[in-house]
Amino acid sequence: MLAHAKQRLFPEPTAADTYAVVDTQFASEEWLAGEPIEPAVREQLAPFNHVQVGSGYPDLLGVRRLESALLAVERFGDDPPLVALEAKGYTGDRTVDVERGVVQAYDRLNEANAAYVAAPKPAISNSAQTLARELNVGVLGVDAGGTVDALEVPRVVGNRTVEAASAIRFQATAQGVAEKSFSLNHPKNYLAYPLALYHPDPTDEVLAKHVVSATDGARQGAAFLGLVDADPDGTTLTPLGSEVVRFARHRYGTVADALAAFEAWQGSRTRFSELAPEWGQLTRRVLWSYPATKLIVSELQTMHDDGIPEPSLVELVTWLHVHHPTFTVELFVRGSDAARSRVLNEDGELRESALRDGNVYHAPTVFQLKAMLYHAGILTDRGAEPHRLDPEADVWQLVEPLDHRG
């Protein structure tokens, strides 16, 4: 039933401004005793995470621009709403506590913009619908064939934003750490994209000639770093990308001359901050605008202050999960059912032993992002592809940690 409700609320999980997670309790192999969850259903529910919203953990939490059939109003500002859902199915005694689901969903409105309860359609009473209507909770009725009807639609409300909810919002943006975020591991490939876009000749031809042939990956990474806006109507420079163009013109006179310098750097393994110090400093500023960088650097500094100057990847993820559990899972752990089920138990707690296997990690973070942080002069070591990664030996150390003195 939860899978059907997720399909109704999030029919295209990879669409723009869309992201959803299901609570880790549903990653188990069985729900009711003796009733295994089919692998195809678990795959549809994935990715899993344990995200606190209000006083509890919703069964599903996500971000999407919902259509009017699901909301009492069509729009809420410029951002898609944060949606929480509680699912109530038949228990062992074949009852469904829909009213309890309504109350739980109502609690999520402290931090979500819209909340729903999903339940088998025959089990939803008039009194449950009346309660939901009074509490501004949507009701989704699921029939035996999997069809989902919106019996009550909620109004979108404002809320306060806490870190856990912010992590899900972040994943739904163009800068979220989805599997398709970073595919190239050198920042010059992304910095050059605004230059190629500004150049009068076709962007892909310019980029392939002077910088890198993987033009789609360069555009994608440039969008994740906030240098360009890439949408179906075309790709345009952002204010940050425009500033990169201004820097290049100031430094070289023309964008063409700047791209010629990039061409000369092809194949070099020298740290970018040493090969081209001014570009290295610009890279550092661009990466610092990426929210994941701020989280990693600030926590590495705190670990340094606490006597852990050279943490391994396992130590870093374990530390981060204590302080920022939702962000940590979204940032470092692959979104597949297999990876998250290995790393998290049903209560959302880490299984530290699983962190010793490089294959559970999110490549765009442990390989591409880490390599870029290395080239920017922020970290001491490069990244590694997950299948080559030894998490207990992979060091995440700041090049320039601060020693706080009284």
HUVEN-V58602 format. One line per field, one symbol per residue. psi: psi as a letter, one per 30 degrees, with the letter a starting at -180 (. if undefined). Layout:
psi=???
This chain:
psi=eeeeeeeeeififglkhkkklkkffgflfkdkkgikkkeeeeeeellkljkkkbgajlekklkljklffflflfljafkklkkkkkkjakaeghlkieeeeeeeeeefffflfkklkklkeffjleeeeeeeeeghklkjkklffgkkkjekklkklllkkleeeeeeeefflfglhlfgdkfkgkffeeefeeeeefkflkeeeeeeefdkfieeeeeeeeefggfljjlfflklkleeeeeeeeeeeeefeleeeeeeeeeffkfkgkkefeeieeeeeeeeeeeffkeeeeeeeeeeeeeeeggifikleeeeeeeefeeieeeeeeefkkfleeeeeeekafgglkjeefffjfffljefefdeeeeeeeffgelflllkkefgkjfffjkikkeilkjkk.
